[in-house]
Amino acid sequence: MSQRMDGLDLARLFAFFGMVVVNFNLVMGVPASGNDLALYIAHGVEGRAAASFVVLAGVGLGLAFKKSVDHRLLFKRAGFLFAVGMVNMMIFPADIIHYYAVYFIFAAWLLTFKDGQLWGAIAVINVGFTAGLLFLNYDAGWNWQTFEYRDFWSAEGFLRNLFFNGWHPVLPWLSFLVFGIWLSRQDLATRGVQLWLLIAGLAVYLINQILAGALQAASDAELALLFGTSPVPPTPLYIVAGMSGASVLIGFSLLIAPYLQRTKVLPLLLPAGQQTLTLYMAHIVIGMGSLEALNMLSGQTIEGVWQAAILFCFGAVVFAYLWSQKFKRGPLESVMRKICG
């Protein structure tokens, strides 16, 4: 079995679809009303889809550098992603790609850790963030009414956003990459491990949600902030929710991949899961650009968000499949390969 198992590419596609829903919901200005189920699902994947994406990046890095770590290659790819992410920041302030660049720099070190050290790193990262949440001003730089980060382009604001209170800050989002590296060392090709990821992941996710609710109910307003499972702020319980949610997604995707292969559906879907860097940029430049051209960037309904997301993702799957018939990698993936090796 190849290092890039089909189920992992399928999981990337599912995570990408979730990110499209979340980001379209963000820019389309949907009020908290409409179809209850549609809203519940859209809010439920907030922070979870992106977290799964980072976990899957860790799995990919762990598999790619299983024998030895190529620091030069990692740093070159980090530089490429940082450049792409900073360009994207001028279009979409909730960009995740420039954070990825820093995750990759840390990965050059983390990939050398033993399993126990990886879990120790996750603990240290979350303790460090929680200390920052208690003693630093998490709201610094933010206008929460407009979601604008006022001093992002200053040195202090940029570093604060990058490491502490941005959309996907290194502390504690790096935990997801570390967890992915640990997952890459498990025998993901075996059905027992896949079932374990699905069942244990679901159990931990549900217990974590119940625990969070109980702790918030028993705490005053200030302490309740420490026990949330929403991505802002990314508390330790949110990190647990993200890791367990990613486990469910990965286990489920690995389990259903063989069945989709037999029905001939899987080959149609996999190229999109392998071209997610290209498609991520496309959903911002083309997807959000189209929404802007159609005057759909405010006052829309949650049903409209789902319709737009499904339409875009269907087009993305078709494009990726047709592109894969002539080219081995997606457009941006090919450029990164050519520049970085």
PyMOL commands that set and color helices and strands:
alter all, ss='L'
color gray80, all
select helices_A, chain A and resi 6-27+36-44+48-64+71-89+97-110+115-135+155-165+170-184+191-217+221-227+236-262+266-274+276-293+302-324+331-340
alter helices_A, ss='H'
color red, helices_A
select strands_A, chain A and resi 142-143+148-149
alter strands_A, ss='S'
color yellow, strands_A
deselect
rebuild
show_as cartoon
